[in-house]
Amino acid sequence: MDPRLRRARVATSSLLFTNGFLLGGWIVHIPVVMDRTAISAATLGTLLLWMGGWAWLGMQAAGFFVDRIGSARAVTIALATMSVALPLPGLVRDAAGLAVALAVVGAANGVVDVAQNAQAVTVERAYGRPIMSSVHAWFSAGGLVASAIGGAVLAVGWPVPANFALVAVLGLVLTLGVRPHLLTDDVQDPEHHGARPPWTWQILLLGTLAFALMLAEGVAYDWSTVHLRDELGTSEALAAVGYGAFSLTMFVTRLVVDRIVAATGPATFVRHATLVGAAGLVVVMVAPGPAVAIVGWAVVGLGLAGCVPQFFSAAGNVDPRHGAAIIARVTGMGYVALLSGPSVIGLLTHWVPLTTAFLVPLALCMVASALAPRALRRTS
């Protein structure tokens, strides 16, 4: 194996680690930011929807930048921007200021999502074998490390702006450190570049299921800490452990999921794995205390970790002539849900308790379990 490709794979994994680390640095501080800005859970939900909207705009802009300057340059610029912008939520004192901060972070993250996946595809093609799942595992690892560092600094009472600044500096160092090892020879297909494949039932179904399960993931990302603190009365430091447990099982599962899928087939795997994720949400909803809730969030991560990559892989095989365009559609629908879908939970807290609102991701897991065989039948 060419050492250059090995370094590129490590560098690409580091991109996703850094992205997960930066998002995790925001997530573990959500309860503290809510207190500093005096916003309710419902207002937080609206702001998460706002952040998701800006992320969607960032994704649209990303196509322009990646096509013209390459994924390596695009992801470096976007990830560095995201790092620099991350301290903003820790500096503001009201909802309006938080809205501005989250708009900047969200837009940068939208560009990062597209560009880092474009780089991963480039590396995977050069490798000649699947590596996407293991690369994506490092996103969860970044969230895990962020939860550990965030919980530690919250426990010792560091000022919130200093906490965010620490995460931002580490993110910037990681981004600039891996830049020289990214591949710059992005593969283009001149014959089909710019073509727009038609929407088919399978593309729509894959995108819809990616949306459903990434919304469920987003609930864990954005609401696990709030659930533990506000519903079960834990400290901010202990609340961060719930998100950390989810990130840990996501990471470990993604490292081994390729072998499991090879043995069972993607449809069978997703059908059963989504039921595991649903079971974890049930545990969360009925948990009498933080220990059981943390276990529940860990089970959610175990169930959901390997599902969405199967939809991405299937999308690339619907029509090989337009594989990249179809993957972009499916991933776009999924990532919008990951970033903005949890706002639905916040809006529901106007009328029902937070744990009751978790019925939404629970139902979506059940729907995905039922429809996965049809969506994945051509790649099973």
C-alpha positions in Angstrom: 0.0 0.0 0.0 1.3 3.4 -1.0 2.3 5.3 2.2 0.8 8.4 0.7 -2.6 6.7 0.7 -2.2 5.6 4.3 -1.4 9.1 5.4 -4.4 10.4 3.4 -6.7 7.9 5.1 -5.4 9.0 8.6 -5.8 12.6 7.6 -9.3 12.1 6.4 -10.2 10.3 9.6 -8.7 13.3 11.5 -11.0 15.6 9.6 -14.1 13.8 10.8 -12.6 13.5 14.3 -12.1 17.3 14.4 -15.6 17.9 13.1 -17.1 15.7 15.8 -14.8 17.3 18.4 -16.0 20.8 17.5 -19.6 19.9 17.5 -19.2 18.0 20.7 -17.6 21.0 22.3 -20.8 22.9 21.6 -23.1 20.1 22.6 -21.7 19.4 26.1 -22.0 23.1 26.8 -25.6 23.5 25.7 -27.1 23.4 29.3 -24.6 26.1 30.4 -25.3 28.3 27.3 -29.0 27.9 28.0 -28.5 29.3 31.5 -26.2 32.1 30.3 -28.6 33.3 27.7 -31.8 32.6 29.7 -33.5 30.6 27.0 -36.0 27.8 27.3 -35.9 24.4 25.8 -38.5 25.5 23.2 -36.3 28.5 22.3 -33.3 26.2 22.0 -35.2 24.0 19.6 -36.0 27.0 17.4 -32.3 28.0 17.5 -31.3 24.5 16.5 -33.6 24.7 13.5 -32.0 28.1 12.7 -28.6 26.5 12.9 -29.7 23.7 10.7 -31.0 26.1 8.1 -27.7 27.8 7.9 -26.0 24.4 7.6 -28.2 23.6 4.7 -27.1 26.9 3.0 -23.5 26.0 3.7 -24.1 22.6 2.0 -25.4 24.3 -1.1 -22.4 26.7 -1.2 -20.0 23.7 -0.7 -20.8 22.3 -4.1 -19.4 25.5 -5.7 -16.2 25.5 -3.6 -15.5 21.8 -3.8 -15.9 21.7 -7.6 -13.7 24.7 -8.1 -10.9 24.5 -5.5 -11.0 20.8 -4.5 -12.2 19.0 -1.4 -8.8 19.4 0.4 -8.7 23.2 0.3 -12.5 23.5 0.8 -12.5 21.4 4.0 -9.5 23.1 5.4 -11.0 26.5 5.0 -14.4 25.5 6.3 -13.0 23.5 9.3 -10.7 26.4 10.2 -13.6 28.8 10.0 -15.7 26.6 12.2 -12.9 26.4 14.8 -12.5 30.1 14.9 -16.3 30.7 15.2 -16.9 28.0 17.9 -16.1 30.4 20.9 -19.0 32.7 19.8 -21.8 30.8 21.6 -19.8 31.0 24.8 -19.4 34.8 24.6 -23.0 35.8 24.0 -25.6 36.7 26.7 -28.9 36.6 25.0 -30.9 34.7 22.4 -30.2 37.2 19.6 -26.5 36.9 20.0 -26.7 33.1 20.2 -28.7 33.1 16.9 -25.9 35.0 15.2 -23.2 32.7 16.6 -25.1 29.5 15.7 -25.6 30.8 12.1 -21.9 31.2 11.6 -21.0 27.8 13.2 -23.9 26.1 11.3 -22.9 27.5 7.9 -19.3 26.5 8.3 -20.3 23.0 9.5 -22.5 22.6 6.4 -19.5 23.2 4.1 -17.4 20.8 6.2 -19.9 18.0 5.9 -19.9 18.1 2.1 -16.2 18.7 1.7 -14.9 16.0 4.2 -17.2 13.4 2.6 -15.9 14.4 -0.9 -12.3 13.9 0.4 -13.3 10.5 1.9 -14.7 9.4 -1.4 -11.5 10.4 -3.2 -9.4 8.4 -0.7 -11.7 5.4 -0.9 -11.5 5.4 -4.7 -7.7 5.5 -4.4 -7.7 2.6 -1.9 -9.9 0.4 -4.1 -11.9 -1.0 -1.2 -14.5 0.3 1.2 -13.1 2.4 4.1 -16.0 4.8 4.6 -17.5 3.3 7.8 -14.2 3.2 9.6 -13.4 6.8 8.6 -16.8 7.9 9.9 -16.1 6.2 13.2 -13.7 9.0 14.0 -16.5 11.6 14.0 -17.9 9.8 17.0 -14.5 9.6 18.6 -14.2 13.3 18.3 -17.5 13.7 20.2 -16.3 11.3 22.9 -13.1 13.3 23.5 -15.0 16.5 23.5 -17.4 15.2 26.1 -14.5 14.0 28.3 -12.7 17.4 28.1 -15.9 19.4 28.4 -17.1 17.4 31.5 -13.6 17.8 33.1 -13.4 21.6 32.6 -17.1 22.1 33.7 -16.3 20.0 36.9 -13.4 22.2 37.8 -15.3 25.4 37.1 -13.4 26.9 34.2 -15.0 30.0 32.7 -17.3 29.0 29.8 -15.5 31.3 27.2 -12.2 29.6 28.2 -13.7 26.2 27.7 -14.9 27.1 24.2 -11.5 28.7 23.4 -9.7 25.5 24.3 -11.8 23.4 22.0 -11.4 26.0 19.2 -7.6 26.0 19.5 -7.3 22.3 19.5 -9.6 22.1 16.4 -7.6 24.6 14.5 -4.3 22.8 15.3 -5.7 19.5 14.1 -7.1 21.0 10.9 -3.8 22.7 9.9 -1.8 19.7 10.9 -3.5 17.2 8.5 -3.8 19.6 5.6 -0.5 18.5 3.9 -1.6 14.9 3.8 -5.0 15.3 2.1 -5.4 14.2 -1.5 -5.7 17.0 -4.0 -6.4 14.9 -7.1 -10.2 14.8 -6.7 -11.7 12.4 -9.3 -14.1 14.0 -11.8 -16.2 12.4 -14.5 -16.1 14.8 -17.4 -18.9 13.0 -19.3 -21.4 13.2 -16.5 -20.1 16.2 -14.5 -23.0 18.5 -13.9 -25.7 16.0 -15.0 -28.8 15.8 -12.9 -30.1 12.3 -12.4 -33.9 11.9 -12.1 -35.4 11.3 -8.8 -36.5 7.6 -8.4 -38.5 5.9 -5.7 -35.3 4.3 -4.3 -33.4 7.6 -4.1 -36.3 9.2 -2.3 -36.7 6.2 0.0 -33.0 6.1 0.9 -33.0 9.9 1.5 -36.1 9.6 3.7 -34.7 6.8 5.8 -31.3 8.7 6.1 -33.4 11.7 7.3 -35.3 9.6 9.8 -32.3 8.0 11.4 -30.0 11.0 11.4 -32.8 12.9 13.1 -32.7 10.2 15.8 -28.9 10.7 16.0 -29.4 14.4 16.2 -31.7 14.0 19.2 -29.0 12.2 21.0 -26.4 14.8 20.1 -28.4 17.8 21.1 -30.8 16.6 23.8 -28.9 13.8 25.8 -27.2 16.4 28.0 -30.4 18.4 28.5 -32.4 15.2 29.3 -29.9 14.2 32.1 -29.7 17.6 33.6 -33.2 18.9 33.4 -35.3 15.7 33.6 -33.1 13.7 36.0 -31.4 16.5 38.0 -27.8 15.7 37.3 -24.9 18.2 37.2 -23.6 19.5 33.9 -20.5 17.4 34.3 -22.5 14.2 34.7 -24.9 15.1 31.9 -21.9 15.2 29.6 -21.3 11.5 30.3 -24.6 10.6 28.6 -23.4 12.1 25.4 -20.1 10.5 25.9 -21.7 7.0 26.3 -23.6 7.5 23.0 -20.5 8.7 21.2 -18.4 5.7 22.5 -20.8 3.1 21.3 -21.2 4.9 18.0 -17.4 4.9 17.6 -16.8 1.2 18.5 -19.7 0.0 16.4 -18.6 1.8 13.3 -15.1 0.2 13.6 -16.6 -3.3 13.2 -19.8 -2.7 11.3 -18.3 -3.5 7.8 -17.6 -7.1 8.9 -21.1 -7.5 10.4 -22.8 -6.2 7.2 -20.6 -8.5 5.1 -22.0 -11.4 7.0 -25.7 -10.4 7.3 -26.3 -8.1 4.3 -27.2 -4.4 4.7 -31.0 -4.9 4.8 -30.9 -7.5 7.5 -28.4 -5.5 9.5 -30.4 -2.2 9.4 -33.7 -3.9 10.1 -32.4 -5.3 13.4 -30.0 -2.5 14.3 -32.7 0.1 14.2 -34.8 -2.0 16.7 -31.8 -1.9 19.0 -31.8 1.9 18.7 -35.5 2.0 19.4 -35.0 -0.1 22.5 -32.4 2.3 23.8 -34.8 5.2 23.4 -37.4 3.3 25.5 -34.8 2.8 28.2 -34.1 6.6 28.1 -37.7 7.5 28.4 -38.5 5.3 31.4 -35.1 5.7 33.2 -35.6 6.3 36.9 -32.1 7.8 37.3 -29.0 9.0 35.5 -27.2 5.6 35.5 -30.0 3.8 33.6 -30.4 6.8 31.3 -26.7 6.8 30.4 -27.0 3.1 29.6 -30.0 3.9 27.4 -28.1 6.5 25.4 -25.3 4.0 24.9 -27.7 1.5 23.5 -29.1 4.2 21.1 -25.6 4.7 19.8 -25.0 0.9 19.5 -28.2 0.6 17.4 -27.9 3.6 15.1 -24.1 3.7 14.4 -23.9 1.5 11.4 -27.3 2.2 9.7 -26.9 5.4 7.8 -23.7 4.4 6.0 -25.6 1.6 4.4 -28.0 4.1 2.8 -25.0 6.1 1.5 -23.4 2.9 0.0 -26.7 1.9 -1.6 -27.2 5.4 -3.1 -23.9 5.1 -4.9 -25.1 1.9 -6.6 -28.5 3.1 -7.8 -27.1 4.5 -11.0 -23.2 4.3 -11.2 -23.3 7.0 -14.0 -24.5 9.5 -11.5 -23.3 8.0 -8.2 -21.8 11.1 -6.7 -24.9 13.2 -7.4 -27.2 10.6 -5.9 -25.0 10.2 -2.8 -25.1 14.0 -2.4 -28.9 14.0 -2.4 -29.1 11.2 0.2 -26.4 12.7 2.4 -27.9 16.2 2.1 -31.3 15.0 3.3 -29.7 13.1 6.2 -27.4 15.9 7.4 -30.2 18.5 7.4 -32.1 16.2 9.7 -29.0 15.7 11.9 -28.6 19.4 12.4 -32.1 20.7 12.3 -34.4 17.8 13.1 -33.8 18.0 16.9 -35.5 21.3 16.8 -38.8 19.4 16.5 -38.1 18.0 20.0 -37.7 21.5 21.4 -40.9 22.7 19.8 -42.8 19.7 21.2 -41.7 20.7 24.7 -44.2 23.5 24.4 -46.9 20.9 24.9 -45.4 17.7 26.3 -42.4 16.7 28.5 -39.1 16.1 26.9 -39.2 12.3 27.5 -42.6 12.1 25.7 -41.1 14.1 22.8 -38.6 11.2 22.3 -41.5 9.2 20.9 -40.7 11.0 17.6 -37.2 9.4 17.1 -38.6 6.1 18.5 -41.3 6.0 15.8 -38.8 6.9 13.1 -36.5 4.0 14.1 -39.5 1.6 13.8 -40.4 3.0 10.4 -36.8 2.6 9.2 -36.7 -1.0 10.4 -39.8 -1.8 8.4 -38.7 0.0 5.2 -35.0 -0.9 5.1 -35.5 -4.2 3.2 -37.2 -2.4 0.4 -34.7 0.5 0.3 -31.7 -1.8 0.4 -33.0 -4.8 -1.6 -30.7 -4.2 -4.6 -27.6 -4.1 -2.5 -28.5 -6.9 0.0 
